[in-house]
Amino acid sequence: MDKRLLDILCCPVSKTPVRPLNASELNALNRAIDDGQVLNVAGGSVQNRLSEGLITVDRKVIYRIEDGIPVMLPEEGIGTTQFTDFPAAA
């Protein structure tokens, strides 16, 4: 992702900056999606694995990236508190 774009992106609700998901975070998220255990903020089930995503620097919300475009809609965010085994901050 373009560094300039990443520098201006933030959570649309909390205004917290975001960073790319690392490999362990992405793997944990995709395992939970495969198990049918992931809901977005709006309460809808997340069905499709992510190939890349952004996470707020406070590690509370994940936003997917589709075809190189960040989907920063509040209702599409994925809260991390629903995961019992989400990797600890590195």
C-alpha positions in Angstrom: 0.0 0.0 0.0 1.2 3.5 -0.8 2.9 5.0 2.3 1.3 8.4 1.6 -2.2 6.9 1.6 -1.4 4.9 4.7 -0.2 8.0 6.5 -3.6 9.8 6.0 -5.9 6.8 6.6 -7.6 6.4 10.0 -10.5 4.7 11.6 -13.6 6.7 10.5 -15.1 6.4 14.1 -12.2 6.8 16.5 -9.8 8.6 14.1 -7.1 6.2 15.3 -4.3 5.7 12.7 -4.1 2.3 11.0 -1.3 0.0 9.9 -1.2 -3.1 7.6 -2.1 -6.4 9.3 1.0 -8.5 9.8 1.1 -12.2 8.8 0.2 -13.7 12.2 -2.8 -11.3 12.6 -4.0 -12.0 9.1 -3.7 -15.8 9.6 -5.6 -15.6 12.9 -8.4 -13.6 11.3 -8.7 -15.9 8.3 -8.8 -19.0 10.6 -11.7 -17.4 12.5 -13.4 -16.5 9.2 -13.0 -20.1 8.0 -14.6 -21.3 11.3 -17.6 -19.0 10.7 -16.8 -17.0 13.9 -16.3 -13.5 12.6 -18.9 -10.7 12.7 -18.5 -7.1 11.4 -19.4 -4.1 13.5 -22.9 -4.2 12.0 -23.4 -7.8 13.2 -23.1 -9.4 9.8 -21.2 -12.6 9.3 -17.8 -12.2 7.5 -17.7 -14.9 4.9 -14.7 -14.1 2.7 -11.0 -14.5 3.8 -8.9 -11.3 3.6 -5.7 -11.2 1.5 -4.8 -8.0 3.2 -6.2 -5.6 5.7 -5.6 -2.7 8.0 -5.8 -2.6 11.8 -6.0 0.4 14.1 -2.8 1.0 16.0 -4.7 0.3 19.2 -5.6 -3.1 17.7 -9.3 -2.7 18.2 -10.7 -2.7 14.6 -9.7 -4.3 11.3 -10.7 -3.0 7.9 -10.4 -5.2 4.8 -8.6 -4.1 1.6 -10.2 -5.2 -1.7 -8.3 -5.0 -4.9 -5.9 -2.6 -3.3 -8.6 -0.3 -2.0 -9.2 0.1 1.8 -12.8 -0.4 2.8 -13.1 2.1 5.6 -16.8 2.0 6.2 -17.6 1.9 10.0 -20.2 -0.9 9.7 -17.7 -3.1 7.7 -15.0 -2.9 10.5 -14.2 -6.1 12.3 -13.7 -5.7 16.1 -10.8 -7.7 17.5 -12.4 -8.3 21.0 -14.4 -11.2 19.5 -11.2 -13.2 19.1 -9.9 -15.3 21.9 -6.5 -16.1 20.2 -5.7 -12.9 18.4 -1.9 -12.5 18.3 -0.4 -10.2 20.9 1.2 -6.9 19.7 4.7 -7.5 18.4 
